[in-house]
Amino acid sequence: MSVTVEQARRISEAAGVDVIAALSALERNNGDALAAMLELERQGLTPTPPGGGFYSTRAPSGGTPPPPGPGPSDASDSARHSGVLVVPWSDLKEGLKDLFHNCLATRLEVWRKGQQAASVPLLILVVLLLFFFLEMAVVLGAGLLLGFRYRLSGPLVEGETVRSFLSSLREAMDRFLARLRRS
């Protein structure tokens, strides 16, 4: 397919490159304007417009461009691409590090008759529950029957929502144990 100077001039204006670069890109892509634009972008010859950009084979009045948003090369914290949340590795690493430290700082306290009998970091408790679920359920249940009370304390349970959930759970367990003792 023969490439005209008019096509090269339009590509040159749209891509922000000189006419010679646009003409050679068009010739390498057999006159395909979109492929030529993409090639110029891959070569790093086209400046990226602020807020991102897109290429279209339609005339400018033929439709509205997609809304500008964060792209994968932006320095933003995270972005959504096709419904998938993309989080940079550094943010994920920091979040996991914070979660690890908070799980170590949050503890399960075992109380009996107003005195603390034992305390275990939440991380250790979770690992024990994962690998020895039945054994841990028996131990925790036996502790409840023997009059021990469990309480979580630390940064992960500082909020009012967690406190209200745990207090309602404690009340439900107390009612269950009262029924169990009656029967």
C-alpha positions, 0 to 999 in steps of 0.5 A: 500500500502506498503511503501519502505525505498527507497521512504522514503529516496527520501521524506527525501532528497526532504523535508529536514527531517529525514527518520523516519518522511518521512516514517511515513508521507508516511504510514499515506498517504498510500504511496502518496508522494505528500500528504506526502510532503504536510503533512510535510509542514503543520506540519512545518517540511520542510524548505521553499527554498529561493524564494518559492518552489513547489512540483511535482510528475514529475521527475526534468527533466520533466519540468521547475518549475514555476517562483519564485514570491512573495507568500502570506506569503512574506512581500512584499507590494502587489502581484498578485495571479491568476490575482488578486492584493492582497494588505495587509490591512495595505497598503489599510488602509494607502491609504484610509487614504491618500485619505481621507486627500487629499479629505479634503485638495482639495477644490472646490472654487467658484469665481465671478468677480475675488474674491473668494465667497465660498470654499467647501472641495472636500469630502463634494462636492462628498457626496452632489453629491452622495445624492443630484445629481439633486439639486447640478446640478441645483445649480452648473448650475445656478451658471454658468449662473449667472457668477460664476466660479468654480476651484479645488485647492489642492493636488489632482489637482496639476498635469498638466494632471488635469489642462489641463483637467479642462481648456479644460472643462472650455473652453467647458462650456464657448462655451456652455454658449456663444451659450446658450446666443446667442439663 
